Amino acid sequence: MRSGGIARSRWNIRHSAVLAAFLVLTAAVQSRAQANDRRGKIGSSSGGGSETREIKARELMAEREGLRLKLYEKYRVGYEDTWKNTGKVILLVHGATWASRCTFDPDPEHGYSLMETLADAGYDVFALDMHGYGRSQGSDRDWTDTQAAARDIEAAVEFVRALRWVERIHLFGYQWGSQPAALFATQKPNKIAKLALLGMRWRQVDKAAVVPSGPLRSLGQQASLLKPEDGDLDPEFVRRRAAVCRGESATAPNGALVDLTRPSPVDPAKLKVATLVIQGERDGSPEQFSDRVDFFHHIGAAAKFYAFLPGLGKYAPIERGHGRFDQALLSFLDQQ
């Protein structure tokens, strides 16, 4: 596939015709992106009073074939009676290296928490540690590749559906986590309301990738520290996040690295749920960009959207401009 023709914006002119189908991001949720200061109380300008903002968090355990899988839940007090009617229940799936808290809730006190952003919008938010990651049990039966991780997602979805008594939940996959999330959505579409993907890889294979010799890799301090070229990141936040990541995980399974050496098992034509593909301007090479656009073209769902986020990269949920990512995700989830 021809990969040239990428302009400074990294936009592939070859695919410009798809613009008509893109989700145009508006300011529909801009107040949400800025309104939350991540404190226990928010001052109210009316009457000199204060509005209590209480976020509850807890850890839960799902099970699959004898494996205990950790689920991390956050929600804002006051919305508990709404979820059954609104369907605002979502499961977040982390990427190849770090588990759920490091990825989705690394620094809520300073506004870096996708979980709290969603909770403030009325969602009951669950984040899954796939087996071998974080506080979930590992297995010597596999290396936690896409196929195995999709079974973890199935166990988590069943747990959440039973806990909240809802037929379907929303699903978000981050980077490598997009693959098992999308795979599960093709397998059990009746249990997913909407699917959002950031950093999806389809046919592209990393020709430089080497198949690891063992099932695990160590995660030291170097792995936890992001670099200036990784995105528009606050250096102080990067240091705080690194401490959270190291406290959560010392090793990671190598299944995701094996996945880099082969095409994704996901068949986008089998995706029948409403799907959002998110592309940050700085997230990946021109070849990866083209691969994601091709994936989008082949999605079988009648409702499919592609969001291009200028200035953001693979760490969009925790970059300084993460409000644009938050808006894209919430606009998609909230639209009727």
C-alpha positions in Angstrom: 0.0 0.0 0.0 1.3 3.4 -0.9 2.3 5.3 2.2 3.5 8.6 0.7 1.7 11.9 0.4 1.7 12.7 4.2 1.5 16.4 4.7 2.8 18.2 7.7 -0.3 17.4 9.6 0.5 13.7 8.7 -2.8 13.6 6.8 -2.7 11.1 4.0 -4.2 12.8 0.9 -5.0 9.4 -0.6 -7.7 9.1 2.1 -9.1 12.6 2.0 -12.4 11.3 0.6 -13.1 9.7 4.0 -13.4 13.2 5.5 -17.1 13.2 4.9 -17.4 10.2 7.3 -15.2 11.6 10.0 -16.6 12.6 13.4 -16.3 16.4 13.6 -15.3 17.1 17.2 -17.3 20.0 18.6 -17.3 21.7 21.9 -20.3 19.7 23.1 -18.4 18.5 26.2 -15.9 21.3 26.5 -17.2 22.3 29.9 -16.6 18.8 31.2 -13.0 18.9 30.0 -12.2 22.0 32.1 -14.8 22.0 34.9 -13.2 19.3 37.1 -10.4 20.3 39.4 -10.0 16.8 40.9 -10.6 18.1 44.4 -13.0 16.8 47.0 -15.1 19.9 46.9 -16.0 22.4 44.2 -16.9 25.9 45.1 -20.3 27.2 44.0 -20.8 30.8 42.9 -24.5 30.7 43.8 -25.4 31.3 47.4 -21.8 31.1 48.7 -22.3 27.3 49.3 -20.3 24.4 48.0 -21.1 21.3 45.9 -19.7 18.1 47.3 -17.8 16.1 44.7 -17.2 12.6 45.9 -15.4 10.1 43.8 -15.6 6.5 45.0 -13.0 3.9 44.1 -12.6 0.2 44.8 -10.9 -2.9 43.5 -12.9 -5.9 42.4 -12.0 -9.4 41.2 -13.4 -11.2 38.2 -12.4 -14.8 37.3 -11.6 -16.7 34.2 -10.6 -20.3 34.1 -9.1 -20.1 37.6 -7.4 -16.8 36.9 -8.2 -13.8 39.2 -8.5 -10.6 37.2 -8.4 -7.2 38.9 -10.9 -4.6 38.0 -10.5 -1.1 39.3 -13.8 0.9 39.6 -14.4 4.7 39.9 -17.7 6.6 39.9 -19.0 9.9 41.2 -21.5 9.6 44.0 -25.0 10.6 43.0 -25.1 8.7 39.7 -25.6 5.2 41.1 -29.3 5.0 40.3 -28.9 6.2 36.7 -26.7 3.7 35.1 -29.4 1.0 34.4 -31.4 3.6 32.5 -28.6 5.6 30.8 -26.3 2.6 30.1 -23.3 4.8 31.2 -21.1 1.9 32.1 -17.7 1.6 30.5 -14.7 -0.8 30.6 -11.2 0.5 29.8 -8.5 -1.8 28.4 -4.8 -0.8 28.9 -1.9 -1.2 26.4 1.1 -3.4 26.1 3.4 -2.3 28.9 1.6 -0.9 32.0 -1.6 -1.9 33.8 -4.8 0.0 34.3 -4.1 2.5 37.1 -0.9 3.7 35.5 -2.7 4.1 32.1 -6.1 5.5 33.1 -5.7 7.0 36.7 -2.1 7.9 37.2 -2.5 11.4 38.8 -6.1 12.4 39.6 -5.1 15.1 42.0 -3.6 17.1 39.1 -6.3 16.3 36.6 -4.6 13.3 34.8 -7.3 10.6 35.1 -9.5 9.4 32.3 -11.4 7.4 34.9 -12.4 10.6 36.8 -13.2 12.5 33.6 -15.7 9.8 32.7 -17.0 9.5 36.2 -17.7 13.2 36.3 -19.7 12.8 33.1 -21.9 10.2 34.9 -20.2 7.0 33.9 -19.5 4.0 36.1 -15.9 3.4 35.0 -14.1 0.0 35.2 -10.4 -0.6 34.2 -9.1 -4.1 33.7 -5.7 -5.5 34.5 -5.3 -8.3 31.9 -3.8 -11.5 33.2 -0.1 -11.1 33.9 -0.4 -7.4 34.4 -0.7 -5.3 37.5 -2.6 -7.1 40.2 -4.1 -9.8 38.1 -2.8 -13.3 38.2 -0.4 -14.6 35.5 -0.6 -17.8 33.6 1.9 -20.2 32.1 -0.6 -21.3 29.5 0.0 -18.3 27.2 1.9 -15.0 27.1 -1.2 -12.7 27.1 -1.5 -12.1 23.4 -4.6 -10.6 21.7 -6.6 -13.8 21.6 -6.0 -14.6 25.3 -6.6 -11.0 26.4 -9.9 -11.0 24.6 -11.0 -13.8 27.0 -10.0 -11.6 29.9 -12.2 -8.9 28.5 -15.1 -11.3 28.2 -14.8 -12.3 31.8 -14.7 -8.6 32.9 -17.7 -7.7 30.7 -19.7 -10.5 32.2 -18.8 -9.5 35.7 -19.7 -5.8 35.1 -23.0 -6.7 33.3 -24.0 -8.8 36.3 -22.9 -6.3 38.8 -24.7 -3.4 37.2 -27.5 -5.3 35.6 -27.1 -3.9 32.2 -27.3 -5.7 28.9 -24.4 -3.9 27.2 -21.5 -1.8 28.2 -19.1 0.6 26.4 -15.6 -0.5 25.7 -12.4 1.5 25.1 -9.1 0.0 24.0 -5.8 1.9 24.4 -2.9 1.2 22.0 -2.3 -2.6 22.0 -5.4 -2.9 24.1 -7.4 -1.8 21.0 -6.8 -5.2 19.5 -8.3 -7.5 22.2 -11.1 -4.9 22.7 -12.0 -4.9 19.0 -11.7 -8.7 18.8 -14.1 -9.2 21.6 -16.5 -6.7 20.1 -16.6 -8.9 16.9 -17.2 -12.0 19.0 -19.9 -10.7 21.3 -21.5 -7.6 19.7 -24.7 -8.1 21.7 -22.8 -7.2 24.9 -21.1 -4.0 23.7 -22.9 -0.7 23.2 -20.1 1.3 21.7 -16.4 0.7 21.0 -13.7 3.3 21.0 -10.1 2.6 19.8 -6.9 4.6 20.2 -3.8 3.4 18.5 -5.3 0.4 16.6 -3.0 -1.7 14.5 -4.4 -3.9 11.8 -2.3 -5.3 8.9 0.9 -3.5 9.6 3.7 -5.7 10.9 6.8 -4.3 12.7 9.6 -5.8 10.6 12.2 -4.8 13.1 10.4 -6.6 16.0 12.1 -9.7 17.4 10.0 -12.5 19.0 10.9 -12.5 22.7 12.6 -15.6 24.1 10.5 -15.8 27.2 7.0 -14.9 28.5 7.9 -11.9 30.6 10.0 -8.8 30.5 11.2 -6.6 33.4 9.9 -3.1 33.8 12.5 -0.9 35.4 12.7 2.9 36.0 13.7 3.6 32.5 10.6 2.0 31.1 8.4 4.1 33.3 9.9 7.5 32.4 8.5 9.1 29.2 10.7 11.3 27.0 10.1 14.7 25.5 9.5 13.2 22.1 6.7 11.0 23.5 4.3 13.9 23.4 3.3 17.3 24.9 3.8 16.1 28.5 4.3 17.9 31.8 7.7 16.8 33.2 6.5 16.9 36.8 3.5 14.7 35.9 5.9 12.3 34.1 7.8 11.8 37.3 4.6 11.3 39.4 3.3 8.8 36.9 6.5 6.8 36.9 6.2 6.2 40.6 2.6 5.0 40.1 3.6 2.7 37.2 6.5 1.1 39.1 4.4 0.6 42.2 1.8 -1.2 40.1 4.0 -3.5 37.9 7.5 -4.9 37.9 7.0 -7.1 34.8 4.8 -7.4 31.8 3.8 -10.3 29.6 5.4 -10.5 26.1 2.4 -11.5 24.2 1.9 -7.9 23.0 5.4 -7.9 21.5 4.7 -11.2 19.7 1.6 -9.6 18.3 3.8 -6.9 16.6 5.3 -9.6 14.4 1.9 -10.6 12.8 -1.2 -9.0 11.5 -4.0 -8.4 14.0 -6.6 -11.2 14.3 -9.4 -8.6 14.2 -11.6 -8.6 11.1 -13.1 -5.1 10.9 -15.9 -6.2 8.6 -17.2 -8.2 11.6 -17.5 -5.1 13.7 -21.2 -4.3 13.9 -21.3 -2.0 17.0 -20.9 1.7 16.8 -17.2 2.3 16.5 -14.9 5.3 17.0 -11.3 5.2 15.7 -9.1 7.9 17.2 -6.0 9.1 15.5 -3.6 11.5 17.2 -1.6 13.7 14.8 1.7 12.5 16.4 0.6 8.9 17.1 2.7 6.7 14.8 4.4 6.7 11.4 2.7 7.5 8.1 2.4 3.7 7.5 0.6 3.3 10.8 -1.7 6.2 9.9 -2.6 4.6 6.6 -3.1 1.2 8.3 -5.7 2.8 10.7 -7.5 4.5 7.9 -7.7 1.2 6.0 -9.0 -0.4 9.1 -11.7 2.3 9.5 -12.7 1.8 5.8 -13.3 -1.9 6.4 -15.4 -1.6 9.6 -18.8 -3.2 9.0 -20.8 -1.1 11.4 -23.3 1.3 10.0 -22.3 3.9 12.6 -18.5 4.4 12.4 -16.5 7.6 13.2 -12.9 8.6 12.8 -11.5 11.4 15.0 -8.3 13.1 14.0 -6.8 15.0 17.0 -4.2 17.7 16.0 -1.1 17.9 18.2 -1.8 14.8 20.2 0.2 11.5 20.2 0.0 8.0 21.6 -0.3 9.3 25.1 -3.3 11.5 24.3 -5.2 10.7 27.5 -2.3 12.1 29.6 -0.8 14.8 27.5 -1.3 18.5 28.3 -4.0 18.7 25.6 -5.9 15.6 26.8 -9.0 17.7 27.0 -9.3 17.3 23.2 -9.1 13.6 23.6 -11.7 13.6 26.4 -14.1 15.6 24.2 -13.7 13.2 21.3 -14.5 10.2 23.5 -17.4 11.7 25.4 -19.0 13.2 22.3 -19.0 9.8 20.8 -20.2 8.0 23.9 -22.9 10.5 24.7 -24.5 10.9 21.3 -27.8 9.2 20.9 
